[in-house]
Amino acid sequence: MRLRKVDLAMRIKRYSADPETYGACPIRKACTAAPARTVTRHMDEDARQTARDISGTEPFNLSRRKRKKVEMLFAHLKRNLGFTRLRLSGLRGASGEFLLAATAQNLKRLAKLVPA
C-alpha cells in the first residue's frame, strides 16, 4: 500500500492500494466493496500497541496499584485538607508548602494509628 496522505493535525496516515494491484486480489470481497482499499493508521500506533501489550502483565498491575495509592493521597489533600492551589510562588515556596501539606497529612494518618 502506498502512503497517500498525512494529516498532522489528527496525527494519522492514510494508505491506499493501487487499483491495478487491488483489483487482482482474490479475497477482495472480504475486505471491502469499495473500488480501492484504504487503511488509516495513527502515527503513535507503535507506542499504543506497546502499551496494550504491557497492560495485562503482573508488573503493570502492581504499578497500577501503587499509582492508585499515590493518587488517592493527592485527592485527599485536595478534597479534605483544602489544598487546591499553591499560595507561595517560586519553586522553593511551592516545595515548602507541599512539604507542610504532606507532613500534615502524615500526622493525621499517624494520629489514627495511636490508640486513644
N, CA and C atoms as an extended XYZ file, in Angstrom:
348
Properties=species:S:1:pos:R:3:atomname:S:1:resname:S:1:resid:I:1 pbc="F F F"
N         0.838       -1.180        0.000 N   MET     1
C         0.000        0.000        0.000 CA  MET     1
C         0.879        1.237        0.000 C   MET     1
N         0.402        2.231       -0.665 N   ARG     2
C         1.163        3.460       -0.809 CA  ARG     2
C         0.607        4.525        0.137 C   ARG     2
N         1.518        5.280        0.749 N   LEU     3
C         1.112        6.391        1.603 CA  LEU     3
C         0.509        7.475        0.723 C   LEU     3
N        -0.725        7.856        1.024 N   ARG     4
C        -1.418        8.835        0.197 CA  ARG     4
C        -1.532       10.193        0.865 C   ARG     4
N        -1.744       10.212        2.183 N   LYS     5
C        -1.978       11.486        2.853 CA  LYS     5
C        -1.512       11.405        4.301 C   LYS     5
N        -0.922       12.491        4.785 N   VAL     6
C        -0.520       12.609        6.184 CA  VAL     6
C        -1.252       13.809        6.762 C   VAL     6
N        -2.032       13.557        7.807 N   ASP     7
C        -2.778       14.620        8.483 CA  ASP     7
C        -2.099       14.872        9.822 C   ASP     7
N        -1.283       15.919        9.894 N   LEU     8
C        -0.527       16.194       11.114 CA  LEU     8
C        -1.420       16.665       12.251 C   LEU     8
N        -2.504       17.356       11.944 N   ALA     9
C        -3.407       17.830       12.995 CA  ALA     9
C        -4.073       16.650       13.703 C   ALA     9
N        -4.498       15.654       12.951 N   MET    10
C        -5.142       14.467       13.529 CA  MET    10
C        -4.133       13.365       13.847 C   MET    10
N        -2.876       13.539       13.404 N   ARG    11
C        -1.791       12.582       13.599 CA  ARG    11
C        -2.119       11.213       13.017 C   ARG    11
N        -2.603       11.211       11.784 N   ILE    12
C        -2.901        9.962       11.113 CA  ILE    12
C        -2.255        9.931        9.731 C   ILE    12
N        -2.027        8.726        9.257 N   LYS    13
C        -1.527        8.488        7.906 CA  LYS    13
C        -2.555        7.635        7.180 C   LYS    13
N        -2.820        7.996        5.936 N   ARG    14
C        -3.770        7.235        5.124 CA  ARG    14
C        -3.000        6.528        4.006 C   ARG    14
N        -3.210        5.237        3.935 N   TYR    15
C        -2.611        4.412        2.896 CA  TYR    15
C        -3.731        3.892        2.001 C   TYR    15
N        -3.428        3.735        0.712 N   SER    16
C        -4.420        3.118       -0.157 CA  SER    16
C        -3.715        2.253       -1.185 C   SER    16
N        -4.412        1.198       -1.574 N   ALA    17
C        -3.854        0.240       -2.529 CA  ALA    17
C        -4.024        0.777       -3.940 C   ALA    17
N        -3.086        0.409       -4.796 N   ASP    18
C        -3.203        0.770       -6.205 CA  ASP    18
C        -4.347       -0.032       -6.818 C   ASP    18
N        -5.178        0.594       -7.662 N   PRO    19
C        -6.321       -0.115       -8.240 CA  PRO    19
C        -5.933       -1.358       -9.052 C   PRO    19
N        -4.799       -1.305       -9.764 N   GLU    20
C        -4.424       -2.472      -10.554 CA  GLU    20
C        -3.992       -3.633       -9.657 C   GLU    20
N        -3.342       -3.344       -8.552 N   THR    21
C        -2.935       -4.388       -7.616 CA  THR    21
C        -4.139       -4.900       -6.840 C   THR    21
N        -4.967       -4.000       -6.387 N   TYR    22
C        -6.102       -4.366       -5.553 CA  TYR    22
C        -7.181       -5.084       -6.363 C   TYR    22
N        -7.330       -4.729       -7.624 N   GLY    23
C        -8.346       -5.370       -8.456 CA  GLY    23
C        -8.058       -6.840       -8.704 C   GLY    23
N        -6.799       -7.239       -8.666 N   ALA    24
C        -6.421       -8.628       -8.914 CA  ALA    24
C        -6.445       -9.487       -7.658 C   ALA    24
N        -6.778       -8.920       -6.536 N   CYS    25
C        -6.771       -9.654       -5.263 CA  CYS    25
C        -7.909      -10.683       -5.241 C   CYS    25
N        -7.613      -11.949       -4.924 N   PRO    26
C        -8.665      -12.975       -4.932 CA  PRO    26
C        -9.643      -12.868       -3.751 C   PRO    26
N        -9.240      -12.255       -2.654 N   ILE    27
C       -10.139      -12.138       -1.490 CA  ILE    27
C       -10.619      -10.700       -1.308 C   ILE    27
N       -10.711       -9.968       -2.378 N   ARG    28
C       -11.100       -8.560       -2.331 CA  ARG    28
C       -12.471       -8.358       -1.688 C   ARG    28
N       -13.416       -9.251       -1.971 N   LYS    29
C       -14.776       -9.117       -1.447 CA  LYS    29
C       -14.802       -9.199        0.080 C   LYS    29
N       -13.832       -9.860        0.679 N   ALA    30
C       -13.779       -9.977        2.137 CA  ALA    30
C       -13.354       -8.665        2.790 C   ALA    30
N       -12.589       -7.845        2.064 N   CYS    31
C       -12.097       -6.578        2.612 CA  CYS    31
C       -13.148       -5.479        2.510 C   CYS    31
N       -13.565       -5.193        1.300 N   THR    32
C       -14.473       -4.067        1.076 CA  THR    32
C       -15.080       -4.167       -0.315 C   THR    32
N       -16.187       -3.447       -0.499 N   ALA    33
C       -16.806       -3.374       -1.822 CA  ALA    33
C       -16.385       -2.095       -2.538 C   ALA    33
N       -15.570       -1.296       -1.901 N   ALA    34
C       -15.118       -0.029       -2.484 CA  ALA    34
C       -14.161       -0.295       -3.642 C   ALA    34
N       -13.983        0.694       -4.511 N   PRO    35
C       -13.078        0.486       -5.642 CA  PRO    35
C       -11.612        0.329       -5.231 C   PRO    35
N       -11.237        0.852       -4.090 N   ALA    36
C        -9.854        0.714       -3.615 CA  ALA    36
C        -9.850        0.564       -2.108 C   ALA    36
N        -8.914       -0.206       -1.590 N   ARG    37
C        -8.783       -0.424       -0.147 CA  ARG    37
C        -7.996        0.724        0.456 C   ARG    37
N        -8.524        1.315        1.543 N   THR    38
C        -7.858        2.413        2.247 CA  THR    38
C        -7.673        2.010        3.704 C   THR    38
N        -6.485        2.258        4.227 N   VAL    39
C        -6.169        1.953        5.621 CA  VAL    39
C        -5.697        3.233        6.281 C   VAL    39
N        -6.253        3.501        7.469 N   THR    40
C        -5.852        4.662        8.253 CA  THR    40
C        -5.074        4.165        9.467 C   THR    40
N        -3.926        4.763        9.715 N   ARG    41
C        -3.091        4.348       10.847 CA  ARG    41
C        -2.633        5.579       11.614 C   ARG    41
N        -2.763        5.528       12.934 N   HIS    42
C        -2.334        6.631       13.784 CA  HIS    42
C        -0.817        6.636       13.865 C   HIS    42
N        -0.225        7.813       13.924 N   MET    43
C         1.236        7.920       13.952 CA  MET    43
C         1.844        7.294       15.205 C   MET    43
N         1.097        7.265       16.293 N   ASP    44
C         1.593        6.716       17.553 CA  ASP    44
C         1.135        5.279       17.774 C   ASP    44
N         0.771        4.581       16.717 N   GLU    45
C         0.232        3.230       16.856 CA  GLU    45
C         1.245        2.263       17.460 C   GLU    45
N         2.523        2.429       17.171 N   ASP    46
C         3.535        1.540       17.757 CA  ASP    46
C         3.574        1.684       19.274 C   ASP    46
N         3.527        2.917       19.758 N   ALA    47
C         3.521        3.152       21.209 CA  ALA    47
C         2.228        2.638       21.831 C   ALA    47
N         1.121        2.818       21.136 N   ARG    48
C        -0.158        2.313       21.642 CA  ARG    48
C        -0.143        0.795       21.750 C   ARG    48
N         0.431        0.127       20.758 N   GLN    49
C         0.499       -1.331       20.790 CA  GLN    49
C         1.390       -1.814       21.921 C   GLN    49
N         2.488       -1.112       22.157 N   THR    50
C         3.363       -1.463       23.276 CA  THR    50
C         2.608       -1.330       24.596 C   THR    50
N         1.829       -0.263       24.751 N   ALA    51
C         1.031       -0.076       25.967 CA  ALA    51
C        -0.016       -1.180       26.108 C   ALA    51
N        -0.641       -1.575       24.996 N   ARG    52
C        -1.625       -2.671       25.047 CA  ARG    52
C        -0.965       -3.974       25.468 C   ARG    52
N         0.248       -4.227       24.961 N   ASP    53
C         0.955       -5.457       25.312 CA  ASP    53
C         1.342       -5.491       26.781 C   ASP    53
N         1.745       -4.359       27.325 N   ILE    54
C         2.189       -4.284       28.716 CA  ILE    54
C         1.013       -4.336       29.686 C   ILE    54
N        -0.151       -3.871       29.267 N   SER    55
C        -1.268       -3.645       30.193 CA  SER    55
C        -1.763       -4.901       30.901 C   SER    55
N        -1.529       -6.076       30.370 N   GLY    56
C        -2.031       -7.280       31.022 CA  GLY    56
C        -1.033       -7.971       31.920 C   GLY    56
N         0.166       -7.449       32.058 N   THR    57
C         1.204       -8.138       32.818 CA  THR    57
C         1.091       -7.848       34.310 C   THR    57
N         1.699       -8.708       35.102 N   GLU    58
C         1.669       -8.544       36.561 CA  GLU    58
C         2.441       -7.314       37.035 C   GLU    58
N         3.632       -6.988       36.480 N   PRO    59
C         4.307       -5.753       36.908 CA  PRO    59
C         3.461       -4.501       36.642 C   PRO    59
N         2.707       -4.504       35.550 N   PHE    60
C         1.838       -3.356       35.266 CA  PHE    60
C         0.738       -3.250       36.324 C   PHE    60
N         0.128       -4.375       36.690 N   ASN    61
C        -0.927       -4.350       37.709 CA  ASN    61
C        -0.389       -3.890       39.055 C   ASN    61
N         0.819       -4.299       39.398 N   LEU    62
C         1.447       -3.840       40.638 CA  LEU    62
C         1.692       -2.335       40.579 C   LEU    62
N         2.209       -1.859       39.454 N   SER    63
C         2.444       -0.429       39.281 CA  SER    63
C         1.135        0.358       39.358 C   SER    63
N         0.069       -0.192       38.794 N   ARG    64
C        -1.225        0.488       38.831 CA  ARG    64
C        -1.736        0.625       40.262 C   ARG    64
N        -1.551       -0.433       41.063 N   ARG    65
C        -1.983       -0.346       42.472 CA  ARG    65
C        -1.189        0.716       43.229 C   ARG    65
N         0.120        0.794       42.968 N   LYS    66
C         0.947        1.799       43.632 CA  LYS    66
C         0.564        3.208       43.202 C   LYS    66
N         0.303        3.406       41.904 N   ARG    67
C        -0.118        4.721       41.410 CA  ARG    67
C        -1.456        5.133       42.014 C   ARG    67
N        -2.329        4.161       42.200 N   LYS    68
C        -3.638        4.465       42.772 CA  LYS    68
C        -3.498        4.982       44.202 C   LYS    68
N        -2.605        4.384       44.976 N   LYS    69
C        -2.388        4.843       46.349 CA  LYS    69
C        -1.893        6.285       46.375 C   LYS    69
N        -0.963        6.602       45.492 N   VAL    70
C        -0.418        7.962       45.451 CA  VAL    70
C        -1.490        8.954       45.020 C   VAL    70
N        -2.267        8.595       44.006 N   GLU    71
C        -3.335        9.490       43.532 CA  GLU    71
C        -4.384        9.716       44.607 C   GLU    71
N        -4.663        8.691       45.406 N   MET    72
C        -5.639        8.850       46.489 CA  MET    72
C        -5.128        9.841       47.532 C   MET    72
N        -3.823        9.843       47.772 N   LEU    73
C        -3.256       10.795       48.726 CA  LEU    73
C        -3.376       12.224       48.206 C   LEU    73
N        -3.128       12.423       46.912 N   PHE    74
C        -3.292       13.749       46.321 CA  PHE    74
C        -4.754       14.186       46.372 C   PHE    74
N        -5.665       13.258       46.093 N   ALA    75
C        -7.088       13.584       46.140 CA  ALA    75
C        -7.503       13.969       47.559 C   ALA    75
N        -6.967       13.285       48.554 N   HIS    76
C        -7.274       13.613       49.949 CA  HIS    76
C        -6.759       15.001       50.302 C   HIS    76
N        -5.551       15.321       49.835 N   LEU    77
C        -5.008       16.662       50.064 CA  LEU    77
C        -5.932       17.730       49.481 C   LEU    77
N        -6.410       17.494       48.282 N   LYS    78
C        -7.254       18.489       47.618 CA  LYS    78
C        -8.624       18.599       48.265 C   LYS    78
N        -9.248       17.463       48.495 N   ARG    79
C       -10.639       17.492       48.955 CA  ARG    79
C       -10.768       17.767       50.446 C   ARG    79
N       -10.032       17.036       51.275 N   ASN    80
C       -10.238       17.114       52.722 CA  ASN    80
C        -9.390       18.181       53.405 C   ASN    80
N        -8.220       18.454       52.882 N   LEU    81
C        -7.354       19.443       53.519 CA  LEU    81
C        -7.382       20.788       52.804 C   LEU    81
N        -8.146       20.902       51.723 N   GLY    82
C        -8.303       22.177       51.029 CA  GLY    82
C        -7.063       22.643       50.293 C   GLY    82
N        -6.246       21.719       49.854 N   PHE    83
C        -5.006       22.057       49.169 CA  PHE    83
C        -5.252       22.103       47.664 C   PHE    83
N        -6.057       23.059       47.234 N   THR    84
C        -6.431       23.127       45.822 CA  THR    84
C        -5.455       23.942       44.994 C   THR    84
N        -4.747       24.861       45.601 N   ARG    85
C        -3.761       25.637       44.850 CA  ARG    85
C        -2.645       26.084       45.775 C   ARG    85
N        -1.498       26.408       45.196 N   LEU    86
C        -0.350       26.857       45.975 CA  LEU    86
C        -0.484       28.344       46.265 C   LEU    86
N        -0.160       28.729       47.468 N   ARG    87
C        -0.242       30.135       47.861 CA  ARG    87
C         1.078       30.874       47.668 C   ARG    87
N         2.190       30.139       47.772 N   LEU    88
C         3.512       30.744       47.647 CA  LEU    88
C         4.022       30.601       46.224 C   LEU    88
N         4.835       31.540       45.797 N   SER    89
C         5.351       31.498       44.434 CA  SER    89
C         6.775       30.959       44.420 C   SER    89
N         7.193       30.506       43.269 N   GLY    90
C         8.552       30.004       43.106 CA  GLY    90
C         8.666       28.547       43.496 C   GLY    90
N         9.761       27.942       43.090 N   LEU    91
C         9.978       26.529       43.350 CA  LEU    91
C        10.178       26.255       44.842 C   LEU    91
N        10.924       27.128       45.517 N   ARG    92
C        11.151       26.921       46.962 CA  ARG    92
C         9.860       27.061       47.741 C   ARG    92
N         9.053       28.051       47.386 N   GLY    93
C         7.789       28.250       48.082 CA  GLY    93
C         6.839       27.083       47.852 C   GLY    93
N         6.756       26.622       46.613 N   ALA    94
C         5.878       25.502       46.296 CA  ALA    94
C         6.341       24.231       46.998 C   ALA    94
N         7.657       23.990       47.001 N   SER    95
C         8.187       22.799       47.668 CA  SER    95
C         7.920       22.845       49.166 C   SER    95
N         8.167       23.991       49.758 N   GLY    96
C         7.930       24.125       51.195 CA  GLY    96
C         6.465       23.964       51.550 C   GLY    96
N         5.603       24.573       50.781 N   GLU    97
C         4.169       24.477       51.050 CA  GLU    97
C         3.674       23.038       50.878 C   GLU    97
N         4.168       22.363       49.865 N   PHE    98
C         3.748       20.987       49.657 CA  PHE    98
C         4.283       20.080       50.758 C   PHE    98
N         5.511       20.326       51.210 N   LEU    99
C         6.047       19.523       52.319 CA  LEU    99
C         5.233       19.719       53.586 C   LEU    99
N         4.788       20.940       53.839 N   LEU   100
C         3.923       21.182       55.006 CA  LEU   100
C         2.605       20.429       54.877 C   LEU   100
N         2.011       20.443       53.698 N   ALA   101
C         0.743       19.746       53.484 CA  ALA   101
C         0.926       18.239       53.636 C   ALA   101
N         2.021       17.692       53.093 N   ALA   102
C         2.285       16.262       53.208 CA  ALA   102
C         2.557       15.879       54.665 C   ALA   102
N         3.254       16.749       55.401 N   THR   103
C         3.509       16.491       56.818 CA  THR   103
C         2.206       16.472       57.599 C   THR   103
N         1.328       17.423       57.314 N   ALA   104
C         0.023       17.451       57.989 CA  ALA   104
C        -0.765       16.180       57.680 C   ALA   104
N        -0.707       15.747       56.457 N   GLN   105
C        -1.423       14.529       56.074 CA  GLN   105
C        -0.849       13.311       56.789 C   GLN   105
N         0.472       13.216       56.871 N   ASN   106
C         1.103       12.087       57.554 CA  ASN   106
C         0.812       12.112       59.047 C   ASN   106
N         0.822       13.291       59.656 N   LEU   107
C         0.492       13.395       61.086 CA  LEU   107
C        -0.955       12.979       61.349 C   LEU   107
N        -1.834       13.336       60.462 N   LYS   108
C        -3.239       12.962       60.595 CA  LYS   108
C        -3.395       11.443       60.515 C   LYS   108
N        -2.677       10.819       59.595 N   ARG   109
C        -2.727        9.359       59.477 CA  ARG   109
C        -2.081        8.691       60.691 C   ARG   109
N        -0.992        9.276       61.186 N   LEU   110
C        -0.299        8.735       62.352 CA  LEU   110
C        -1.169        8.808       63.584 C   LEU   110
N        -1.947        9.889       63.738 N   ALA   111
C        -2.815       10.048       64.903 CA  ALA   111
C        -3.887        8.964       64.937 C   ALA   111
N        -4.299        8.476       63.780 N   LYS   112
C        -5.310        7.404       63.742 CA  LYS   112
C        -4.740        6.055       64.210 C   LYS   112
N        -3.416        5.889       64.091 N   LEU   113
C        -2.793        4.630       64.492 CA  LEU   113
C        -2.587        4.538       65.996 C   LEU   113
N        -2.444        5.668       66.670 N   VAL   114
C        -2.189        5.682       68.115 CA  VAL   114
C        -3.507        5.444       68.855 C   VAL   114
N        -3.544        4.446       69.747 N   PRO   115
C        -4.799        4.219       70.495 CA  PRO   115
C        -5.076        5.366       71.457 C   PRO   115
N        -6.343        5.674       71.633 N   ALA   116
C        -6.740        6.804       72.499 CA  ALA   116
C        -6.739        6.445       73.947 C   ALA   116
